[in-house]
Amino acid sequence: MDDSVVYAEPAEKAVLGALIPSEATVGQIVRGSILECAPDLALHEAARRMSVARVSSILVVEDDVPVGIWTERDALAIDFDHPDSFNRPIGDAMSAPVRTVTRDLGLQELAIRFRDEHMRHYLVVDEHGRRCGIVTQTDVVLNQGIEHYLKLRKLDSIIKGSLQPLPESALLGEAVRQMRRAAQDAVVVAYDDGEYGILTERDLTRLVAERAGNRAVGALASRPLLTVSEDASLYHVRCMLSDRRVRHVGVMRRDGSLADLVSFADILSGMELVYVHELQHALRERDLALNASQRNLHLAEKVIDSSLEGILITDEKARIISVNPAFTRLTGYPPEEVIGRNPSLLNSGRQGPAFYKDMWVQLSAEGQWQGEIWNRRKSGELYPELLTITAIKDRDGTLTNYAAVFSDISQLKENEAHIRHLAYFDPLTGLPNRRLLEDRLQVALAHAHRNRNRAAVLFIDLDRFKRINDSLGHEVGDQLLMEVARRLRGCLREDDTVARMGGDEFIVVLSDLTDPDDAAHTATRIIESLRRPVLVDAHELTVTTSIGISIYPDDSCEPVELIKNADTAMYRAKDEGRNAFQLYQPAMNARSVEHLALESALHRALAREELRLHFQPLVDIGTQRTVAAEALLRWQHPELGLLPPADFIPMAEETGLIVPIGEWVLRSACLQHARWREAGRGEWRMLVNISARQFRHDGFTAMVARVIADTGMPAAHLTLELTESMLMEASERTLGVLTGLRALGVRLALDDFGTGYSSLAYLKRFPIDELKIDRLFIRDIDRNDNDAAIAEAIIKLAHSLGLRVVAEGVETAAQLDILARHGCDLAQGFHFGKPADAAQLRDTPTTATPTATSAG
């Protein structure tokens, strides 16, 4: 750790020095490229080059010697009333001499120079005076690594309150003069319709490049102005500026009026170095109260020596005093090579200063830190580990030791990466699958919104592909699909996305379109490309395709709606004769009226006792005996008959009806279990699905406790099924709810495992008992090696964490046999029985009897 930044004296500084690399320097953040020109270059041409390169300055060089610099700030000196000003040589308008800093200058010292010298750009040079790049205030704000500080500071702490908007009729020259007088880098434009726009120094540079005349600012400003509430934190504003790639954001008062403009420069000046000094003072004060005495840790040496996890003990000055055998096995260092040394010998260099700052803040505040980190073995090999650091104090509260416990999670990371690759890419074609498509589509829509362009979704379905599959076999069909995927990629640009949705359906996402006709032209290319014959195993196959197109934002702004609309348009193309494309039309969405009627009926379903529970058995693969049943909701609609949950659960989630419906399901399932106990089947467990909205509802844990008490349900026989999406936030509330449920004695299962986004490392944090492998990975397990590999990896991962595994969607004996070989614990699916009402399930023999395989 660099001595120029003191975090604590003496113990904390020693530990921090062992964990945190040296302070970041200018050389680590500077960009290597420099835009340069000669002194005789015209100002408008210099401005044009800056706009093309998207930089804020140009270095003026003569005979390879920097003689000046012209920045966006210097554009304020141009007289826009006289167009001849644009033709002046840059040597007449540049700032000189050029201020320089060295590569090894620390970022904190650079921030002080920016503040004291009122500069916004420095030329960076090495120890020989050679030019290395340009560093700006923005670079400092983005690389300070003080996110925790910015989160504590509110935006209102840096508001100046001197905003003077210009009317849209004001001329450009007036705007420039106001910016020059007030030393501002931007001016707000107030429009007659109540909206605001902004004109910045970067805009002026662009106007210089265009040699624009003295026009009204209303036609030149960018609108609408990006705004944020005055209650927001500086961290939120910094992230917004960085994510949106802008330099200014408007601050709105609580009454809806515009208070001020905030920029990167304001954040830098607001930061100062107050936070660092306050932290140093607080830590020094605490260290003065510490006692110099040190006591030996009373640890059970036999437990430490037999632990499979590496354990390292240091004194209060971070000197290693003890390691266990597992430490030597994991790192390669024997005790005699590390005793008395600092733990920094394990540093990998993979983590940056911000990571360790956050670690130290938590360790100081809570006395413990846990997380994933990269370290280095004696051999030089880097490896990931799960690390827990604990500060140990004596009875007087004096810090005496630090204890670090870690385990090598290399295999866990490899399994995680392997599963994620298989779960996000189609194993046959190598194309993104539905889940990765959703991410790509979100990014494309955000990009189109930011650039005020269009995007398109193309839903592609191969005509009569099933006939080829059925007549020539799946192997020929698979080879045809791989060729189709290759041709689709060849029809698209590098930034476009093509994904396989399953079967013979593909979706294409086209970004940055200026006109819907662009999507139509792409669809035409695809149709023509796929129409060419394909030779597979001596079979010459001709494939036609039907394509539906939806346009953002014309047809919808929502990703799901765009896909649905493209699907609707695709079926229209099929109806029109196939081998063609159709654009979506809002009138084609005729189901909207039906949807509203269904929602109205759902509001009355609970009161009218139209909801039903069906049950599907779970079978112990080893004993082939039924050991549990999952409660599955159905709706006995008075007109439409028995409806599956897919037809109404999403609607219940959207309207909030899922909360009372979920409580009814839980209570009814517990009452049914009471009837099973009376019939002698009390050993069965009852599994009940919990929705995300129900899980997040206040009082959820209390509701579960109330139902258990009211129904007399043995808590150990009740398992609640959660989804990965519920655990994604990994918040303290989530952990609190799960801990509360476990305190009731309820078991917890993670449903549809492998289809979500949550980190596998969370499995060690949350109190989960079971993993349920999604039917997506079971369906083709006997025909697809990748699906079999996913299932095997999940089973091994779960067992290594002490979790039980349930396979969903088991339909054949072949699937069951593969799962048995991989050590899967329980199975559920049509192979053992379809979901049925309680009376039918009661008649099911205790020993599972396979039923005929059925799709669905």
N, C-alpha and C positions, 0 to 999 in steps of 0.2 A: 504493500500500500504506500502511496506517495506521502512523504512527510509533510507536504504543504497543506494537507487537509487533515486536521486533527479531530477525530470523532470522540475519543475518550482517553483519559489518563488514569492509571496505567493499564489495568487489566483489559478493559474493553478495546483499547487501542491495539494491544497485542493480539487478541483474538481476531479483530477486524483485519489487522495486517496479514493474518494467516489466511483469511478467506477472500479478501477483496484485492483485485489487481490494482496497479498504479492508477492514479487519477487520469482521466481522459485528457488528451492533449489536442491542440489544433491539428496536428498532423493526422490524427485518427478520424477527423470529420471533414477535412477539407476535400473538395472535389478537384481532381487533377487537371481538368480542362480549363483553359483560360481563353476568352474571346479577346483578340487583339486587333489593332489597326494602326495605320500610319497617321501622323498629325494632319495631313492634307485631305483626309477622307471627309466627304460631306456629312453634315449632321443627320440628314434624312437617311442616308445609306447606313450610317452607324446604328441608328435606331432600328432600321429594318433588320439588320443582322442580329441585334439583341432580341427582337421579337421572335425571329425564326429560332434562335438558340434557346429562347425562354430563360434568359439570364437578366440580371438587374444592373449589370455594369459591363463596360468594355475598356480594356487597358490600352492606352496610347503608347506605342513603342516606336523609337527612332534609333536606328543603328543598334538594335537588340537591347536598348536601354529604355526602361519605363520612364516616360517624361510626364505622364498624367493619367487621369482616369475620368471617364464620363459615365455618370450613373443616372438612374431614373430620376433621382432627386434633381439633377442638373437640368432636366427638361423644364423645370419651373422657370428657368432663366430665359427661355426662348420667348420672343415676342410673336404670339400667334396672330397679331393684327397685321404683321408684315411677312408675307410668304417667303421673301428673300432670306429670312432668318434660317430657313431650313437648309439652305445651300451653303451656309458658312462652314469653313473647315473646322473639324472637331478640335484642332489645336487651339482655336480661339475661345472655345467654351469649356474646355476640360478643367478639372480641379488638379492643382499641382502644389507641392510635390506629392508623390504617392506614399501613403502611410503603409508601413510593413510590420509584420509580426513573424516570429520564427515558428517552425513546426513544433518545437518542444514546449511552447508556451501552454500552460494549463488553461482549461476552459473557464475556471473561476476568475483567473487574472484577466483573461480576454474579456469577460463580461464587465469587469471593472473598467477596462480601457474603453469599451464601447460607451459606458455611462459617462466617464470623466471627460473623454475627448470628443463626445458628441459625434462619433463616426458611425457609419453603417456598413462600410466595406474596408477590409484590409487585404493587402497583397501578402501572401504567405511565401516565405523564402526558407531555404535550408541553410545549414551552417556555412555553406560556400556562397550564399547570396543568390543561388539559382531560384527562379520562379517555380512555385509548386502549385499555386491555385489561388482562388479568392475565397475568403470566409466572410459570412454576413451575420447580422443579428439573428436572423431566422435559424441559421445553423446552430447557434448557441441555445436558443429556446428549445429546439427539438432534441438536443443532446445533453441537456443539463442533468437528466436522470433524477429530477426532484418531483416526480409525480405525486408522492405522498404529501409534499408541501402544497402543491397547486390544488390538491383536493380539499385542503383545509382553508384556502383563501377564497373568499367570495368575489364575484366580479365587481360588486359595488365598491370594493376597496381601491380600485384604480380608475373609477369613472371621474372624468375631469369636469363634465357639465358645461362645456363651452361650445356645444354644437351650434353651428349656424348654417342650416340648409339653404341652398340656392333654389330659386324657382326654375322650372324647366325652361323658361324663356330666356334665362340668363345666358350671356355669350361665353364662349370658351375662354376668352382673354380675361374676363372677370373672375372665372373660376380659378385660373392660374394665379392671378394676383392675390386672391384670398388665401390660397394654399401657401403662397410665398410669404404673405404678411404674418399668417398665423403659424408658420413653420409646421404645416400639416402635410401629410403624404397622401391625403384623400379628401374629397369634399362630397357631402351628401346632396342629392338633388331631390326636391319635393315636387311631385307631380300633382296636377290638378285633381286627379281621381283619388288622391289620398295615399297612393303608393310612394315608396322611396326607391331611389337608385343611387349608384355610387360611381364617382369618377376618380381614378387613382393615378399615381405617378406612372404605373405600368401602362395605363390607358393613354396618358400623354405621350409616352415613348412611342406607342403604336401610331398615334396621330401624327407625330413628327415624321415617322417613317412614311405615312400616307400623304404627308405635306397638306394636312387638312387646314381649311380656312377657319376663320373666326365664326363658327356656327353655334347654334343654341345647344346648351349642354343636355337638354332633354332628349335629343336624338343621338347623343354620344355616350351617355351613361349606361352602365349595366344595371338591369332591373329584373326582378325585384331584389331589393337589398336583403342579404342573409341576416337574420336577427336571432337573438337569444334573450331570455329573461335576465333581469339584473340579479336574480337570486342564484344564477348558475355559478359553478366554481370555475376558477382559472384553468383547472385541468380539463374541464368539459369544453371550455372555449379553445384551449390549445389543440385538443383532439379534433374539434370541428374545423378549425383553420387548416390543420394538417390533412384531414380526410378529404375536405372539399377543395384543397389546393388553392385557397384564397388567403389574403393577408388581412382582411378586415371583416368585422362582424358588427352589426348594429345592436345596441343594448336597449331593450324595451322596458319601460317602467311598468309597475303593476297596473297603472291606469290606462295602459295601451299606447302611451306616447313614446316617441323616440328620444332617449336620453343622451346617447353618445355613440361614438365609434371606438372600437378597441382593436388593436393590431398587435403583431408579434413584438413590436418595439415597446408597447405599453406593458405587455407581460414581463419583458426583460427588465424594464425600469421598476416594475412593481415587485419583482423578485428580490432585487438587490442581493445582499448576502445576509439578510436579517435572520432567515431561518437557520442557516448554518451556524451563525454565531450563538443564537439562542440554544441550539442543540449542544454546542460545545460547552457553553456555560452550565447547562443543566447537568451534563455528564460529569464535569469537573466537580460540581457541588456534591453530587452523589458519591464520587470517588473519595472525597475528603472524609466522608462519614464511614468509609469502609475500614475495617480493622485489618492490620497487616498479618495477623495470625492466620495460620493455615492448619486445618485438621485433616487427618487421613480419612478418606471415604471408607465407610463401613459397608463394604460390598461383599456379597457372597461369591467368593472366587470360583468355587466349583460350578456355580450357575453360569458365571461369565465364561469360564473355560469351555463348558459344554455347549454354549450357544452357537447356533449356526449363523448368527448375525455377527458382523464385525463390531467390536466395542473398543472405543478409544477414550481414555480419561486424561484430562489435562489439569494442571493446577490453575490458580486464578490468573496466571500470566500466560496461559495458553502453551505451557511447556508440557509435552507428553510425559506422563508418569506411569501409564499402564496400557497394555493392549492385550487382547485375548488371542487364542490360536486362530479363530476365524478371521481376525484382522490380517494375520500373516498369510492365510490361505487366499484371501480375496485380493490383497494388495501386493503380495510378494515380498514385503519387508519383514524381516525377523525383528523381535523386540529390541535387540542390542543396536539396531541401525536407526531406531526412531526415538528411543527413550531420551528425554532431554531436548528433543528437537521440536520445532514448530510444525503444526499440521499443514502448513503451506507446501510442504514437500509433495502433497497429494494433488495440488491445484492443477487443473487441466487447461485453464485459460479459456474455457468455452463460455463461461458466464461473464456478463458485463457488470460494471459498477452499480447500475440501477438495481440489478437482481440482488446483489449483496447488501445494498442499502436497505431495501425492503426487508430482507432477512434480518438485519440487525435491529431495525425498528421493532419488529415483532418479538425478537429474542429479548430485547431490553424491556419491552412493555409487558410481555406475558411469561417470560422465563423459559420459553420453549419455542422451537421452530421445527416444522416438518415439511418436507417436500422432496422433489426429485432434483438431482444435481449430477453433473459429470465430474469424475475424478480420474487420476492417472495412476496406473500400476507401476511398480518398479521397472517393469519391462518397457515402459513407455506407452503401453496400450491404454486408450481411453475407454471408459465404461460408465454406464448410467447406474446410479444407485438411489435407493429410497433412504433418506437421511433424516434422523431426528437428533436435534441438539437440545440439551437441557442444561440450564444454569442451576447449580446445586449450592444452596446456602445453609449455614449452620442455624442453630436455634435462635441466635441473635439477629438473623437476617443478613449475615455477612456472606458475601460470595466467596466460596472456597474452591469450587471446581466446575469444569464443564465436562459433560458426558455426551459422546456422540455414538449413536447406534445406527448401523447401516447394513443394507443388504444389496447384493448385485441383482439388478432387475433387467439384465441384458436379454435373457430369454423372454421375459414378459414383454419387453419392447419389440423384440422380433416377432413374437406371436401377434402383438397388437398391429404392427405394420402389415403383417401377412393377411390378417383378417380384414383390415381396412381396405387393402388393395382388392381382395376378392369381393368385398361388399360394395365397392364403389365403381367397379368396372365389370362389364359383361365378359364372362370368361371365354365365350365363343368368339366374339368379334373384336374384343379389346376396346370397344367403345365405352364411354361413360354410361352408367345405368341411370335409373330414375332419380336416385338420391343425389348423385353428382350433378345430374341435369338441373335439379332444383337450385343448387348453389350457383351454377353457371348462368341460369336464367335470371336469378336475382341480380347478379353482377351486371349482366347485359342491360337489364331494365334501369338500374341505377346509373349506368354510363349513359344510356340514351336520355334519361331525364336531365342529367348534368349538362349534356351537350345539346339539349333540345332537339334531339333527333328521334327517329322511329326505330323500333325493333320489330322482328317478326318471329312467329312460331309456326313451323310447318309440321303437320302431323302426316306421316307417310305410312301407308299400308300397302303391302304387295297384294295385287289381285290374284285370287285363286292359288295362293301359295300352298294351302292345305292339300290341294289336289296333287301337287308335286311331292309333298312330304308323304302322303298316303300311298302313292303309286310307286315311287322310286326309293323310298326309305328315308329315315332321319339323317343318315350320313350324307346323302346327296343334298338334302335340304340344308344341312349345316354348312356345307361347302358353298352352296348358293348364297346363303346369308352372309358368309365372310366376303364373298365377291361383291355383294350389294354394298356392304359396309365400306369396302375399299373404293368403290365408285362414288359413293356419297361423299366421302372425304375429298375425293378429287374434284367435286363440283363446288366446294366451299372455299372461302377465304381462310387465312390462318387464324383469325380471331373468332370465327364462327364455331358453333358446337353441333355435333351430331351424336345422338345417344340412342341406344336400343332400349325400348320399353318392355320388350318381351315378345316372344313369337316372331311375327313378321312385321311388327310395328316399330317405327323409328320416329324420333322427333329431332328437328333441326332448329337451332336458334340463330337468327341472323341479327347482328348488332350494327348500330350506326348506319341506318338506312335513311335516305332523304326522301324517298317516295315509295308508296306501296308497290309500284310497278317493279322496283328492284327485287322484291320478294317473288313476284310473278315470274320475272326473268329467271331467277334461280330455280324455281319449281319447274320451269320449262326445260332447263338444262338437266335437271335430275331425271325427268321423265324420258328425255332423249337418251341420256346415258344408260339408264336401266333397261331401255328398250332393246339395246344391242344384245345379241345372243350370248349366252354363257355356256361354255363347254365344261361339263363335269362328268368325269368317268365315261367318256364317249357319248354322253347325252348332251345334245344341243338344246338348251332351255331358253325360252323367251319369256321374259317377265315384264308385265305392265304394272303400273302403280297408280293409286289414287291419293291425292294430296289435298289437305285442307289447310288454309292459311288464316291466321289471325294477326292483327297489327296492333302494336303498342304505340300510342295510347288510344288509338281510334276505337278498338273493340273492347279493351279493358286495360286497367293499370295493374291488375293482380295476376301473378304468375299462374295460379291454379285456374283462374277464369280464362286466361289466354290459351292454355292447353285444352281446356274443355271446349272452348269455342272452335279451336282448330280441329278437334275431333269431330265436332258437329259438322263443320264444313267438309271434312273428309268423307263422311257418309253421304253428304249431298253430292260430292263428286262421283261416288259409286252409283248413286241413284241416277245420275246424268249419263251413265254409260261407261264409267271407269276410264283408266289411262288418261286422266285429266286432273286439273286442280280447280278448286273453288275457294273464293274468299268468303270469310264469315260475314253473315248479315245478322243484326240483332233480332230480326223477326223470326229467325230459325230457332231461337231458344224458346220453344213453345212450352217447355216443362215448367216455366217459372210460376204459372198460375197453379199448376198441380202441387208445386212445392209449398205455396202459401196455404193451400187447403190442408195439406198434410200437417203443417206446423200448427194450424188452428186445432185440428183433431188431437194432436199430441198433448196440448194443454189440458184436455179433458180426459185423457186416457187413464191417468192415475186415479182420479176420482171415480171413474166408471169401472174400475177394476178390470181393465182390458189388458194389463201387463201380465205376462206369464214367465215362469222360470223353467228352462229345460236344463238337463244335467248330462255331462259327458264324463265317462269314467277315466281315471288315470290308473295305469297298470304298472306294478313292479316288474321290470324286465327279467329280473332273476327268478322270481317265484311265479310269474304269470298270474298274479292275483290282484284284484281291484283293491286299491288302498286309499283312493280319494275320488272326489267328483268335483268338476268345475261347474259353477252356476252360470248359465248363459241366458241372457234376457231376450224375450220375444214380445211382440205386440200383436194381440189378437184384434186387428182392425175390423170394425163392423162391416165394412164394404170390401176392403182389399184382402181380407183374410189374414193369415199368420205372416207377419213381416219380420225378417231378420234384422239384427241390430244395425247393420250397415245402412239400412234405409232410414233410420231415425235417430241413431245415437249422435252423429255429427250435428243434427239439428238441435238435439237436446243440449249438447255442449254449447252451441252458439247462443241459445236462448237462456241458459242457466237452469233449465229444468233438470239437468243431470244431477243436481244436488239432491232434491227430494226423491228423484227416481233412484239414485244410488243408495240412499238410505233404505228405501223400500226393498231393493234387491238384497242388501246386506241382512236386513231383519227377516225377510222371507226365507233366505238361505239358512239362517240360524234356526228358525222355527222348523224348517224341513229336517235339519240335522237332529233336532230333538225327537222328531218322529222316527228317524232312523235309529236313534239310540233306544227308543222304546221297542223297535223291531229287532234289536240285537246287532245293529251295524254301527255301534258307537265308535269303533276303531277307525272308521273312515274319516279322512280329513275333508274339509269343505274349502274350496278355492273360490274366491270372489274377486272379480276385476274392479279396479278403482280407476276412475277417469282423472285426467290431469286437472280439470277444473274442480272436481270434487276434492282432490288431494290438497289443492291450494286454498280451499274454503276454510275460513276461520272456524274453529271449533270442530274440525274433522276428527281429531283424536278423541275429544270428549264424546262425539256422536258414536264412535266405535265402542267406547267403554260403556255407554248407555245401552246400546243394543245388546252387548254381551251380557250385561247385568239383567236386562229385561227378559232375555230369552233363555238364560241359564246356559249359554253356549260355553263349552270348555275352550278357553282361549288357545290352548296348545293345538287344538284340532281345527283352528281357523287360519287360513293362509290368504293374505291380501296380495293380489297381483298388481305390480306397478310397471310402468314403461320407462325406458331409458330417458325419454324427454323430460320426465318429472325430476330426474336427478341431475340434469345438465347444469342448472344454476349452481349446484353444490353449495347452496347458501346455508347459513346457520339455522334458518327456519326449517329448511328441508331436513337437515340432520336432527333438529329437535323433534320434528314430527315422527321421523323413523324411530328415534330413541324412545319416544313416548309410546309408540305402538309396541315396540319390543318389551317395554316395561309392563304392558298389559298381558304379555305372554303370547301375543299374536306372532305368527311367522310371516316372513316377507319373501315374495318371489319377484324376480325381474323378468317381465314378459317380453316376448318378441326380441330376445337378445340378438345382437349382431346387426340390427337394422337402424340403430340410432347413431348419435354423435358423441355420447359420453365417453370419457377416458376410461380405459380398463383399470387404470390405477385407482379410480374411485371405488372399485369393488372392495378394496382393503379398508376404505374409510366408512362405508355405509354398512349397516347390520343386515345384510341380505343372506337368506338361507338357501334359496334355489335360483337357478337360471333356467329359463324356458327358451330353447332354441326355436327361432321362428320357422314356420313351415316352409318359408322360401328356401331354406338351406336343406330341408329334409326331402322335398318333393322329388328331386332328381339325384338323391344321394347314391342310388344304385346304378346310375347311368353317367354321372358327371363327377370326375375325379376332384374338381375344384370344390364342389359342394361337400363331398366326403371329407376333403382336407379341412374345410371350415368347421364342419361338425366335430371332427376329431380335435382340432385346435381348441375349440370352445370347451369341450369336455375336459381336456387336460388342464386348461387354464382354471376352470371352475374347481376341479378336484384339488389342484394345488393350493387353492384358497379355502378349501374345506367346504365347498358348496355342493349341493345336490343338483343334478341336471335332469330336466324334463324335455323330451323331444315332442314337439307339436306336429300334427298333420301326418302321423304315421298311417299309411294306407295299405302297405303290402308286407308280406313276410320277409321279402328281400331287404326292405328298408330296416325292419326290426332286427334282422340278423346282423347287419352292418353296425347298427347302434349298439347291439349287445357286445360285439367284438371290441368296440371302442370303449366299453365300460359305462355306457349311459345308464342312469338309474331308473328313470320312469319314462313311460311313453303314453301318448294320447292321440287318438285319431280314429278314422272310420274303420281301421283294421280291427278295433276292439268294439266299436259301437258308435252310432250317430247320436247326437244330442237328442234326448227324449225327456218327457215329463217324468215327475217323481214316481208315478205309479208304474210306468214301464221300466224305469231304472231299478225299482225295488224287485222286479221280477228277474232282473239280469243275474245270472249265477255269480257267486263270489269269485270263482276262477274265471278270468277273462276268456270269452269265446270270440275268436276273430269273426268278423262279418265280411261280406263281399266288398271288394274295393269299389268305392264310389267317388266320382269327381265332385269337387265343391268343397 
